[in-house]
Amino acid sequence: MHTDYVSKKNFDDFEMGFVFERLHVASPYGEGAKRRLTPFLKVDEANLTRVYDQLEAMITLFDVKHAEVIHLKNTLKGIKYLDLTFERLSKGEVLSVTELFEIKQMVMVMERIKRQMEALHWEKTVKAFSLLSTQAVVTLLDPENSGVQTFHIYAHYSSKLRAIRDALDDLEHKIKQSQMELTHLLKEEGYTFSPGGEVRISVRDTALLNRVQSDVRLAYKSEVPMYRIFTVKIDDTWRKQREKLKHEEEVEELNVRTWLSQRLKEHLSLFSSNTAHIGAIDLLIAKAQFSVAFHCVRPQIISTSDLHIIGGRHLKVAQSLERQGKSFTEIDMGLKHPVTMITGANMGGKTITLKMIGQVVVMAQYGLFVPCESAELPLFDYVFISVGDFQSIDMGLSTFGGEIMEIQQVLKREADFGLLLIDELARGTNPLEGFAISKALIEHLSAGRSRVVITTHYDGLTKGSGVGHYQVNGLSGIDLEAIKEKIATEGAHLLHAYMDYRLTEVSQRTEIPKEAIRISEIMGLNPSIVTRAKALLSTDQE
């Protein structure tokens, strides 16, 4: 995460964790590429355009060659994380047989990935992240051209190793032949052998046990409860010869592993390039699948300071509503002024609208397509949102104090071009002072470089130069009497069905709707209290 661009708290406020969790990569290198994602700033615009081009091409390829792309992604699952092994190679260390097997497995999977990408005409369509051939490494680790992913130290690597193993095979044949002949003789003498060639004697059969223990042709092997186990003894000369040959085999296998490790070290740049590209390929496919699944579109990066969103959706809220059989009300909004105010009743979705704007911008600057019908936006130096409880127990700050501290830190970046999203400014203090502070801050921000969106219930904040005003449609045009009884019988949750969350751009002089009283009346608050509240409000406005 790039904290200069968006803080960890704000990253979470925008539900970007929800987004990243749904970028389903298949390999550890894809996971690493996802973790390393950073936002594109103004100086990176050309790179961001290239990333968008690649993602657009990948979505097209995914649409045309869906099954083949899924097959490629499944093949990516065969790639394991071997960076620690590569680090050992870079230090000149000798790899184990297991490590050699893992590299053989990886390069063979890489060759399959390369063939699948060629079948997809990847270089012509996506035009990015092609893999280098690993066939030389495959040949090195599969000298017999078996085509299987298993690995052992092949005799093909060393004539000396082949001679040692031939001598071992010859000796083992002699030992086995001798043991078979001796076993046959012992059977004729009354000994009973198990299918594994062992003589099992009960400890209670002392006579037979003494006989076996004194027979120089048999050797004690082990014991289990109530039994002792013996095997046919190997001639000492042959046994010593076998131990000598096995030691020579281990020494020569070490020489081969040393040679193989030196050869593999020469291919470190190949491994580094291919694993990096596999991570990028994996992430690109995941981004394309995400875009298709969540109906995201390519945003248009513009050179002006304005921002326009048509049909914007907040992904997490939209998915939650979908699971309930409901739909998210898409939001249209344009930021054409330094400061834009959003007014409307509680429950009108203003906070979600703020988070949606931030989520769209952050997703776009992280190289993702966005959940809108269309979006035109500039590249911001930073994104900030003030929403929720800023109370700090450690510092002894109230919610209001915490909010002001956060905003003050942002104000220090006045030279930068930022997006500031502030929910219910100064909500944590008394209304008179809250209005004054809010008004002063809006006047200050309206003269700055950044784009600012503020939700409020305060009258009078929407007036002033450099300030735009959107109003939540809310309950306008609703027949109160028609729904009061329905809500009373079916529950307060039904009110959401009548709430219009869309925004309408209005003039600065438009009065902020007093829908709290309307909602109280719909919810069945005592009529006398409602009447008195209306009278008090009318008196205050005179």
DRENKOL-996821 format. One line per 8 residues: for each residue x, y negated, z negated of C-alpha. Coordinates in steps of 0.001 Angstrom, whole numbers. Example, Ala and Ser with C-alpha at 12.3 -4.5 7.8 and 13.67 -1.06 7.14 Angstrom:
<nodes>
12300,4500,-7800 ~ 13670,1060,-7140 .
</nodes>
This chain:
<nodes>
0,0,0 ~ 1242,-3491,888 ~ 388,-5443,-2298 ~ 1320,-8794,-731 ~ -1534,-8198,1686 ~ -4077,-6576,-650 ~ -3701,-5700,-4342 ~ -4332,-2182,-5608 .
-7459,-3387,-7416 ~ -8823,-5070,-4295 ~ -7893,-1998,-2208 ~ -10139,-19,-4553 ~ -12827,-2742,-4540 ~ -13061,-2357,-767 ~ -13472,1434,-1212 ~ -10430,2043,962 .
-9778,5209,-1023 ~ -13058,6528,404 ~ -11742,5749,3898 ~ -8288,7277,3440 ~ -9667,10423,1810 ~ -11636,11027,4996 ~ -8626,10823,7270 ~ -8258,14610,7281 .
-4720,15490,8364 ~ -3533,19068,8854 ~ 185,18970,8015 ~ 2406,17616,5242 ~ 3998,15272,7773 ~ 544,13961,8678 ~ -53,13369,4976 ~ 3239,11485,4782 .
2314,9354,7801 ~ -1004,8501,6153 ~ 714,7514,2885 ~ 3104,5254,4791 ~ 368,3295,6571 ~ 825,-430,6044 ~ -1214,-3394,7276 ~ -329,-5157,10514 .
196,-8884,10075 ~ 293,-11642,12679 ~ 3888,-10887,13661 ~ 2833,-7270,14307 ~ -9,-8063,16697 ~ 1666,-6448,19703 ~ 2276,-3250,17702 ~ -1314,-3285,16455 .
-2576,-3571,20027 ~ -441,-572,20960 ~ -1865,1401,18003 ~ -5411,511,19081 ~ -4621,1602,22664 ~ -3354,4959,21414 ~ -6390,5479,19192 ~ -8758,4548,22019 .
-7010,7016,24324 ~ -7142,9697,21624 ~ -10891,9220,21149 ~ -11394,9595,24906 ~ -9255,12740,24945 ~ -11136,14102,21916 ~ -14417,13524,23741 ~ -13291,15159,27008 .
-11138,17986,25563 ~ -12782,18507,22190 ~ -12015,22228,21760 ~ -8411,21844,22931 ~ -7741,18967,20517 ~ -9209,20979,17620 ~ -6988,23904,18651 ~ -3970,21570,18591 .
-4922,20331,15136 ~ -5226,23908,13881 ~ -1755,24643,15244 ~ -426,21655,13273 ~ -1449,23514,10097 ~ 1434,25906,10773 ~ 3994,23154,10156 ~ 5496,23314,6661 .
7433,20654,4781 ~ 11160,21395,5264 ~ 12790,18040,4542 ~ 14589,19458,1483 ~ 16054,22201,3683 ~ 17137,19590,6241 ~ 18758,17607,3436 ~ 20768,20702,2451 .
21863,21070,6058 ~ 22983,17450,6180 ~ 25186,18107,3135 ~ 26830,21087,4840 ~ 25261,23662,2527 ~ 24633,27241,3633 ~ 20978,28153,4080 ~ 19379,31286,2675 .
17640,33896,4821 ~ 14283,32495,3652 ~ 15243,28975,4756 ~ 16412,30264,8125 ~ 13100,32089,8498 ~ 11165,28876,7694 ~ 13080,26910,10306 ~ 12519,29656,12897 .
8814,29604,12114 ~ 8705,25803,12389 ~ 10482,25539,15745 ~ 8307,28268,17243 ~ 5197,26380,16112 ~ 6701,23188,17556 ~ 7073,24907,20925 ~ 3394,25934,20789 .
2394,22357,19929 ~ 4489,21079,22838 ~ 2808,23488,25269 ~ -649,22525,24029 ~ 164,18825,24403 ~ 1380,19450,27957 ~ -1894,21244,28738 ~ -3726,18152,27469 .
-1541,15908,29698 ~ -692,14078,26483 ~ 2003,11843,27932 ~ -344,10555,30642 ~ -3373,10124,28401 ~ -2211,9142,24921 ~ 1250,8008,26068 ~ 2841,8446,22653 .
4651,10814,20305 ~ 5909,13472,22711 ~ 7931,16329,21181 ~ 11473,17301,22088 ~ 12036,20907,23113 ~ 13190,23224,20317 ~ 13853,26164,22640 ~ 17616,26069,21936 .
16905,26533,18217 ~ 14351,29267,18945 ~ 16981,31123,20986 ~ 19542,30652,18197 ~ 17231,32133,15542 ~ 15628,34741,17806 ~ 18678,36111,19672 ~ 16861,39311,20653 .
13984,37300,22167 ~ 11461,39252,20108 ~ 8953,36389,20003 ~ 8035,37131,16384 ~ 8398,34627,13558 ~ 10081,37043,11138 ~ 13813,36633,10622 ~ 16777,38658,9433 .
20534,38475,9998 ~ 20659,40172,13382 ~ 23647,42412,14232 ~ 23613,40515,17528 ~ 25359,37630,15742 ~ 28566,39554,14897 ~ 30355,42586,16331 ~ 31925,43127,12910 .
28476,43122,11281 ~ 27247,45601,13879 ~ 30212,47928,13145 ~ 29582,47743,9386 ~ 25890,48515,9802 ~ 26656,51390,12188 ~ 29036,52839,9590 ~ 26385,52393,6890 .
23755,54097,9034 ~ 26102,57006,9686 ~ 26934,57315,5990 ~ 23285,57115,4943 ~ 22489,59889,7416 ~ 25185,62087,5883 ~ 23982,61351,2347 ~ 20354,62065,3268 .
21313,65326,5001 ~ 23370,66425,1998 ~ 20553,65555,-421 ~ 18019,67468,1660 ~ 20224,70568,1633 ~ 20835,70285,-2123 ~ 17141,69687,-2821 ~ 16248,72807,-849 .
18755,74802,-2899 ~ 17434,73442,-6205 ~ 13874,74270,-5213 ~ 14955,77872,-4627 ~ 16344,77866,-8150 ~ 12914,76875,-9546 ~ 13077,73074,-9737 ~ 9926,71132,-8807 .
10314,67896,-6875 ~ 7800,65052,-6452 ~ 7033,63723,-2931 ~ 9540,60958,-3701 ~ 12340,63475,-4259 ~ 12369,63202,-8079 ~ 12381,65840,-10816 ~ 10035,64871,-13663 .
10591,66809,-16935 ~ 8303,66629,-19969 ~ 10177,65749,-23159 ~ 8304,68607,-24832 ~ 9888,71165,-22490 ~ 13216,71126,-24329 ~ 14606,74213,-22629 ~ 14083,72865,-19117 .
15212,69411,-20196 ~ 18489,70809,-21545 ~ 18991,72788,-18359 ~ 18473,69750,-16130 ~ 20694,67520,-18271 ~ 23541,69988,-17987 ~ 23138,70443,-14213 ~ 25887,68320,-12585 .
23942,68259,-9316 ~ 21214,66076,-10895 ~ 21522,62546,-12287 ~ 19339,60779,-14871 ~ 17297,57982,-13238 ~ 14720,56648,-15740 ~ 11957,57638,-18098 ~ 8281,56952,-18674 .
6130,57941,-21649 ~ 6520,61699,-22214 ~ 8711,62206,-19135 ~ 12314,61851,-18012 ~ 13110,61465,-14344 ~ 16120,62849,-12461 ~ 17318,62671,-8858 ~ 19780,64589,-6735 .
23253,63193,-7381 ~ 25165,61529,-4551 ~ 28741,62530,-3995 ~ 30982,59958,-5770 ~ 33169,59446,-2710 ~ 30156,58669,-546 ~ 28625,56457,-3234 ~ 31795,54357,-3500 .
32073,54172,257 ~ 28466,52950,509 ~ 29056,50254,-2136 ~ 32142,49095,-244 ~ 30287,48903,3065 ~ 27330,46998,1488 ~ 29737,44469,11 ~ 31386,44025,3414 .
27898,43594,4934 ~ 27017,40838,2413 ~ 30282,39012,3103 ~ 29748,39151,6863 ~ 26087,38079,6526 ~ 27304,35062,4544 ~ 29724,34278,7380 ~ 26817,34472,9845 .
24564,32246,7671 ~ 27429,29745,7392 ~ 27816,29700,11168 ~ 24039,29392,11708 ~ 23814,26533,9202 ~ 26586,24681,11023 ~ 24810,25163,14336 ~ 21463,24031,12913 .
23062,20916,11450 ~ 23713,19809,15036 ~ 19911,19714,15571 ~ 19000,17527,12580 ~ 18061,14564,14768 ~ 15745,16865,16735 ~ 14041,18051,13530 ~ 13708,14479,12272 .
12215,13210,15527 ~ 9762,16071,15936 ~ 8509,16066,12344 ~ 7989,12294,12497 ~ 6064,12624,15765 ~ 4044,15563,14427 ~ 3017,13369,11481 ~ 1990,10600,13870 .
88,13020,16145 ~ -1678,14541,13152 ~ -2698,11133,11804 ~ -3797,9905,15241 ~ -6132,12888,15665 ~ -7480,12306,12141 ~ -8133,8619,12929 ~ -9938,9572,16132 .
-12106,12129,14335 ~ -12885,9559,11647 ~ -13842,6942,14249 ~ -16193,9359,15992 ~ -17734,10678,12764 ~ -18432,7213,11350 ~ -19304,5489,14656 ~ -16447,3011,14454 .
-15424,642,17254 ~ -12246,-1085,18317 ~ -12033,-4568,16812 ~ -10964,-7478,18985 ~ -8059,-9468,17570 ~ -8516,-13171,18320 ~ -6181,-16143,18017 ~ -8655,-18493,16304 .
-9434,-18531,12582 ~ -13046,-17434,13057 ~ -14422,-13999,12251 ~ -17527,-12417,13784 ~ -19104,-9126,12721 ~ -22147,-7649,14460 ~ -23890,-4661,12927 ~ -21428,-4306,10063 .
-21773,-1352,7669 ~ -20153,-581,4323 ~ -19086,3025,4830 ~ -19459,4416,1317 ~ -22843,2777,702 ~ -24053,3784,4162 ~ -23119,7422,3570 ~ -24771,7417,141 .
-27997,6034,1618 ~ -27865,8538,4464 ~ -27762,11395,1971 ~ -30930,9979,430 ~ -32627,9890,3812 ~ -32293,6115,4032 ~ -30361,3834,6354 ~ -27968,959,5756 .
-29209,-2422,6952 ~ -26549,-3585,9387 ~ -25253,-7091,8790 ~ -24415,-9776,11360 ~ -22159,-12563,10172 ~ -19783,-15173,11506 ~ -17189,-17155,9590 ~ -16926,-20385,11573 .
-16122,-22710,8677 ~ -13342,-22697,6087 ~ -15959,-21845,3435 ~ -19133,-19825,3969 ~ -21755,-19522,1249 ~ -24157,-16606,903 ~ -27275,-17187,-1179 ~ -30230,-15012,-2072 .
-31878,-13071,-4858 ~ -30285,-10423,-7003 ~ -30638,-6979,-5401 ~ -30269,-8726,-2043 ~ -27019,-6968,-1166 ~ -24728,-9994,-1318 ~ -21948,-8127,-3164 ~ -22068,-5230,-693 .
-21910,-7739,2169 ~ -18720,-9229,678 ~ -17183,-5780,299 ~ -18255,-4856,3835 ~ -16481,-7910,5277 ~ -13312,-7045,3357 ~ -13490,-3370,4278 ~ -13841,-4169,7981 .
-10884,-6572,7928 ~ -8608,-4275,5888 ~ -9445,-1247,8044 ~ -8704,-3234,11186 ~ -5339,-4426,9889 ~ -4412,-877,8859 ~ -4817,167,12495 ~ -8251,1786,12139 .
-11376,1208,14148 ~ -14196,-423,12171 ~ -17809,438,11222 ~ -19593,-2223,13304 ~ -21287,-2668,16633 ~ -18546,-5197,17370 ~ -15983,-7234,15468 ~ -13787,-10179,16404 .
-11253,-11148,13802 ~ -7898,-12845,13291 ~ -5004,-11217,11435 ~ -4882,-12460,7867 ~ -1766,-12838,5725 ~ -3682,-11456,2760 ~ -7163,-10410,1661 ~ -8586,-11089,-1802 .
-11894,-10300,-3462 ~ -13179,-11439,-6844 ~ -15928,-9034,-7820 ~ -16799,-7199,-11000 ~ -15403,-7665,-14492 ~ -11972,-9317,-14719 ~ -12006,-9184,-18509 ~ -8543,-8438,-19914 .
-8459,-7046,-23434 ~ -4652,-7069,-23495 ~ -4469,-10796,-22726 ~ -7518,-11755,-24762 ~ -9256,-13232,-21708 ~ -12995,-13409,-21148 ~ -14537,-12377,-17841 ~ -14484,-16014,-16762 .
-10870,-16460,-17877 ~ -9815,-13341,-16008 ~ -11592,-14511,-12860 ~ -9949,-17959,-12991 ~ -6529,-16390,-13539 ~ -6989,-14226,-10427 ~ -8182,-17151,-8322 ~ -5312,-19322,-9516 .
-2812,-16713,-8299 ~ -4471,-16795,-4880 ~ -4416,-20602,-4763 ~ -620,-20440,-4943 ~ -718,-18951,-1430 ~ -2333,-21997,191 ~ 332,-22037,2891 ~ -804,-18562,3990 .
-3852,-17677,6064 ~ -6008,-15524,3829 ~ -9504,-14110,3526 ~ -11024,-14888,107 ~ -14248,-13198,-960 ~ -15703,-14451,-4250 ~ -18826,-12957,-5802 ~ -20929,-15238,-8031 .
-18210,-17804,-8669 ~ -17959,-18930,-12316 ~ -20723,-16535,-13342 ~ -18978,-15934,-16655 ~ -19459,-19423,-18113 ~ -22320,-21844,-18797 ~ -24256,-23013,-15711 ~ -23394,-26733,-15895 .
-19648,-26192,-16119 ~ -19881,-23270,-13725 ~ -21500,-25476,-11097 ~ -18901,-28223,-11542 ~ -15963,-25821,-11282 ~ -17518,-24071,-8308 ~ -18192,-27341,-6496 ~ -14650,-28581,-7071 .
-13132,-25287,-5926 ~ -15266,-25189,-2776 ~ -14231,-28753,-1900 ~ -10583,-27734,-2369 ~ -10887,-24553,-312 ~ -12824,-26210,2503 ~ -9737,-28295,3262 ~ -7427,-25256,3414 .
-6257,-22812,6096 ~ -7989,-19718,4809 ~ -11454,-18326,5382 ~ -13548,-18127,2214 ~ -16896,-16406,1558 ~ -18670,-17147,-1730 ~ -21959,-15771,-3043 ~ -23857,-17998,-5462 .
-27168,-18810,-7144 ~ -26209,-22442,-7765 ~ -28117,-25138,-5884 ~ -26033,-27820,-4213 ~ -22903,-25774,-3511 ~ -23816,-25252,133 ~ -23680,-28976,927 ~ -20428,-30475,2176 .
-18142,-30618,5171 ~ -16425,-27413,6192 ~ -19096,-25255,4529 ~ -21400,-22779,6288 ~ -24485,-21197,4737 ~ -26095,-17778,5115 ~ -29179,-16719,3237 ~ -30337,-13185,2486 .
-33812,-12745,3967 ~ -34816,-10917,795 ~ -38544,-10820,66 ~ -39561,-13667,2347 ~ -42867,-12996,4070 ~ -43829,-10231,1626 ~ -47455,-10047,444 ~ -46896,-9840,-3320 .
-50391,-8711,-4152 ~ -50185,-5883,-1591 ~ -47114,-4293,-3186 ~ -47519,-5113,-6908 ~ -49904,-2242,-7522 ~ -47845,164,-5419 ~ -44676,-640,-7388 ~ -46561,-373,-10666 .
-47690,3174,-9819 ~ -44698,4503,-7855 ~ -41794,2823,-9661 ~ -39476,-186,-9443 ~ -37120,1596,-7037 ~ -39708,1000,-4313 ~ -38794,-2683,-4301 ~ -35689,-1882,-2241 .
-37915,-695,585 ~ -39309,-4213,922 ~ -35988,-6045,569 ~ -34600,-7421,3833 ~ -30799,-7380,3419 ~ -30079,-9156,6690 ~ -28517,-12615,6688 ~ -29880,-15674,8391 .
-27674,-18652,9084 ~ -29373,-21752,7678 ~ -28610,-25445,7344 ~ -26704,-26819,4394 ~ -29850,-28529,3166 ~ -31833,-25311,2921 ~ -32940,-24790,-658 ~ -31737,-21633,-2340 .
-34785,-19357,-2730 ~ -36010,-18799,-6298 ~ -36725,-15108,-5860 ~ -35972,-14098,-9442 ~ -39443,-15280,-10423 ~ -40962,-13499,-7411 ~ -39212,-10265,-8356 ~ -40312,-10623,-12005 .
-43901,-11099,-10849 ~ -43742,-8071,-8541 ~ -42252,-5976,-11328 ~ -45273,-6759,-13511 ~ -43819,-9213,-16019 ~ -46476,-10714,-18300 ~ -48405,-13245,-16130 ~ -48285,-15941,-18809 .
-44497,-15730,-18902 ~ -44313,-15964,-15117 ~ -46637,-18981,-15069 ~ -44587,-20721,-17747 ~ -41323,-19998,-15875 ~ -42746,-21567,-12705 ~ -43780,-24644,-14665 ~ -40380,-25002,-16273 .
-38638,-24611,-12907 ~ -40904,-27260,-11384 ~ -40154,-29628,-14265 ~ -36380,-29099,-13930 ~ -36509,-29904,-10219 ~ -38378,-33193,-10671 .
</nodes>
